[in-house]
Amino acid sequence: MDKYPGASTKESDPISLARERTKTFQNRKIFITSTPTITTGHVWKSLQGCDVEKHYFVPCPHCGKMIELQWSQVKFPGGEGMSASSQANLADRAEMAMYVCPECGAIITDQHKPQMLRQGEWRTVKENSPHHRKVGFWLNTLYSPFVRFSDVAREFLSSKDDPEKLQNFVNSWLAEPWEDTNLKTSADLVLERQTHLPELIVPAWAKLLTGGVDVQENCVYWTIRAWGNHIRSQNIAHGQALSLEEVERVMNLSYQREDGGGNMVVNLALIDSGDQTDMVYDFCAANSEWALPGKGASTKMYTHYRMSKVNKPTSRAYGMDLVLVDTDKYKDMIAGRMRKKIEEKGSWTVYAGCDREYAEQVTAEHKVNVKKGGRTVQEWVQKHSHGDNHYLDCEVYAMCAADIMDVRFLYLEDEAEKPAGPAPAATPEEDWIKAHENWI
């Protein structure tokens, strides 16, 4: 169904039209069955939008634990020492494929599969609403009684080096959406970025602190990040507040340095003004020494941010700077710096003991190919329709605030403080000229 055409100027999309035809039937039940293509396609968005999602679990024939058949548990040998012919090599490796139980490590073969399928059951893996009116079921090719584990391995080995074939394998065999991007992030990746420093302690290398605030209708999310040379950074605190007044107290605290060299305060914080605009404008006007309103730019910009002005005459913030942010550019920077080693120049890290909720939210989006106007572009979109991304927005604003504070030029301060070296020795030619100044 992802290949159905979209809505036209005269009618809505085909899925909506098909639903409309069932309105007069009181006992209607609608089944939509298809393989997914990309995360933003109809199929995957429908699955993510279900009230409940169910996967099929089967008992391991060895330990009896109920398990879900997943591609990551299919194991086959590497290519070393196999047949000289590439095709024969693939066939030999695929033929030796086996499924390893994630619970007990025992080997499950194709002969076990029929009995496992008969004793299996659908189990809920995600529940978004207590009212189960819309139920999603997910199943991949590993469950098929007509396909051997070696068949799946052979298909993977023959398609892994061709992006188009690999997408077909991911979509049609694994029943998963295709992510054509190098900027993949995950909560586990964030938690691997923990340093030795606890929460609220500023690293010794830090030179400034910035904050980012995401304002929602009923609460406020905030983050504080320390910055050093070459845009190296570490999250030292984050949280959820009920009001901007709570955020004001947090941003005006002084934070202790690791090296005992005095305390630091937040130099600048950007506050999202896209939702509660008037409230944010008034708050920033009252806290103009450390706070600026910001919002995501509606169009792509050549620069990472652009300074505008609050042009609402009735606002207390009238004439105040308003920061327009190209959020995609900063998300690119965050995703790229997450992959640097913790001690590497320009790394992006978090404090020791960072919670998973923050890690999940700051990686709630990924960059995928999206078709627009007959061309394909890459955009940041949410991985799941029900996922929160508030801390990611906070980190985007904190990074933009650091940009405004000239974080890219902090390293020049160290260069300026370096003592001047000895003057270079004069060359023989220069000595001759000094001794014969009137030679011309």
C-alpha positions, -999 to +999 in steps of 0.1 A: +000+000+000+030+023+003+030+024-035-005+037-038-006+073-051-010+101-026-040+125-023-048+144-054-063+179-057-098+164-062-098+135-038-080+122-007-056+093-006-068+058-017-067+044+019-090+071+032-114+065+002-115+028+009-124+034+045-152+058+034-169+030+015-174+010+047-192+037+067-227+023+062-217-012+075-222-014+113-203-046+116-174-035+095-139-048+101-110-035+080-078-055+073-048-037+058-020-061+049+012-051+033+050-050+035+066-017+046+089+005+026+102+034+046+094+047+081+073+075+067+052+052+045+015+044+051+023+009+064+048+017+091+029+048+102-003+027+105+015+001+126+030+028+149-004+044+152-022+012+163-038+010+198-020-022+204+008-040+185+013-078+186+041-101+176+041-139+173+061-157+200+071-194+197+085-218+223+122-228+221+123-266+216+152-268+241+144-244+270+107-239+264+110-200+267+087-180+245+109-162+219+104-139+189+121-150+157+145-122+147+171-119+120+199-110+145+197-146+158+204-162+124+241-172+125+263-184+096+301-187+091+323-159+076+338-162+042+373-173+054+383-208+043+352-213+022+349-222-015+370-201-040+340-193-062+321-163-049+287-178-057+296-211-042+310-193-012+276-176-006+257-209-011+280-227+013+278-201+040+240-198+036+236-236+038+253-236+072+229-210+086+213-218+119+190-201+144+204-196+180+179-192+209+186-159+226+176-174+260+196-207+262+220-204+232+208-238+217+206-243+180+171-243+164+168-260+130+141-260+103+128-293+116+118-276+149+098-249+132+064-266+124+060-277+161+071-243+173+046-225+151+017-247+163+025-239+199+030-202+193+008-173+203+003-136+196+016-114+224+013-077+230+046-058+226+033-023+227+001-007+240-007+029+231-043+029+243-065+007+266-092+007+239-081-019+213-100-007+183-070-007+160-047-037+163-015-042+144+002-076+138+038-080+127+055-110+112+086-117+092+097-144+067+116-164+094+082-177+106+072-191+072+070-229+072+079-229+035+112-209+039+143-224+055+167-203+076+193-209+049+170-194+023+168-162+043+206-162+048+212-167+011+189-138+002+208-115+026+242-126+013+233-121-023+218-086-017+239-070+011+262-052-014+234-037-035+213-010-018+182-017-039+184-054-033+191-049+003+161-027+007+139-054-008+154-079+017+147-055+046+112-047+034+099-080+020+119-106+041+123-088+074+091-068+073+110-037+085+112-002+071+143+008+051+165+035+065+187+050+039+209+071+061+243+072+077+230+094+106+215+066+127+214+072+164+200+051+193+195+054+231+223+029+236+247+051+217+239+080+239+243+060+271+277+049+258+287+086+258+287+088+296+319+103+312+332+098+347+316+131+359+283+130+379+254+153+372+257+190+379+296+190+377+312+211+350+342+195+332+376+211+337+379+219+300+345+238+298+345+275+290+308+283+289+274+269+297+243+272+275+207+260+279+179+249+257+142+249+267+112+232+249+079+246+260+048+223+259+012+231+267+014+215+302+051+213+310+086+225+301+117+204+292+152+219+297+188+210+293+222+226+303+253+217+283+290+226+289+311+237+260+349+237+253+373+240+224+364+227+190+327+224+200+334+197+225+304+194+249+288+175+278+253+176+292+256+184+329+218+185+337+184+181+322+148+178+334+111+185+332+095+214+349+059+226+354+066+262+347+092+286+333+097+300+368+112+266+377+135+268+347+145+303+357+158+289+391+177+261+374+193+284+349+204+309+375+222+283+397+260+283+398+275+249+389+308+237+404+338+230+382+355+197+383+389+213+389+376+235+417+383+267+397+352+285+408+316+280+397+299+287+364+265+300+354+245+296+322+257+322+297+227+320+274+196+298+269+173+297+239+136+291+247+112+277+222+086+303+213+067+282+188+039+270+212+032+294+241+045+324+222+032+353+243+042+336+276+077+329+263+082+365+249+072+380+283+095+356+302+125+364+279+119+401+282+120+397+320+152+376+318+169+392+289+204+389+305+204+351+299+174+342+278+164+346+241+133+334+223+139+310+194+119+290+169+125+266+141+128+282+107+100+274+083+124+272+053+159+259+048+186+285+055+222+289+043+233+296+079+227+276+110+207+304+126+195+339+118+187+368+141+153+384+137+132+407+159+101+403+179+077+424+159+045+422+180+039+458+192+018+447+222+045+423+236+069+433+263+096+417+241+089+440+212+122+448+194+140+419+212+162+395+193+144+364+180+166+335+169+154+316+138+170+281+139+177+257+111+170+227+133+181+201+107+216+215+106+220+212+143+205+177+144+232+167+118+259+181+141+246+163+171+243+130+153+277+133+138+294+142+171+277+114+190+300+090+171+332+107+181+352+090+209+345+105+244+380+121+246+381+131+210+382+167+197+346+179+193+329+150+211+293+151+223+289+134+258+265+131+288+271+129+325+276+096+344+242+080+353+223+097+325+187+083+324+173+063+294+143+086+290+166+114+280+186+090+257+154+078+240+141+113+234+174+128+221+175+100+195+137+100+187+144+111+152+164+099+122+172+112+088+156+094+059+149+099+022+116+117+015+101+123-019+090+159-025+079+173-058+094+145-078+128+146-061+142+128-031+155+148-002+167+138+033+148+151+063+148+144+100+115+127+110+104+109+142+111+072+143+077+065+160+045+084+158+041+082+196+077+090+206+087+122+224+115+143+211+115+172+236+151+167+248+163+166+212+147+200+207+163+212+239+198+201+227+193+218+194+185+251+211+215+247+235+238+241+206+224+272+188+229+292+219+265+281+220+269+292+184+256+326+193+282+327+221+309+320+194+317+285+206+335+278+173+362+303+182+369+293+218+401+276+209+415+309+196+417+321+232+443+294+240+462+303+208+463+340+219+477+331+254+506+311+240+539+329+247+557+342+217+586+320+206+622+333+200+627+355+170+640+335+140+677+338+133+687+362+106+698+348+073+732+356+058+716+378+033+698+398+060+731+402+079+749+415+048+721+440+041+723+454+077+760+458+074+758+476+041+726+496+044+737+521+018+747+496-008+721+508-033 
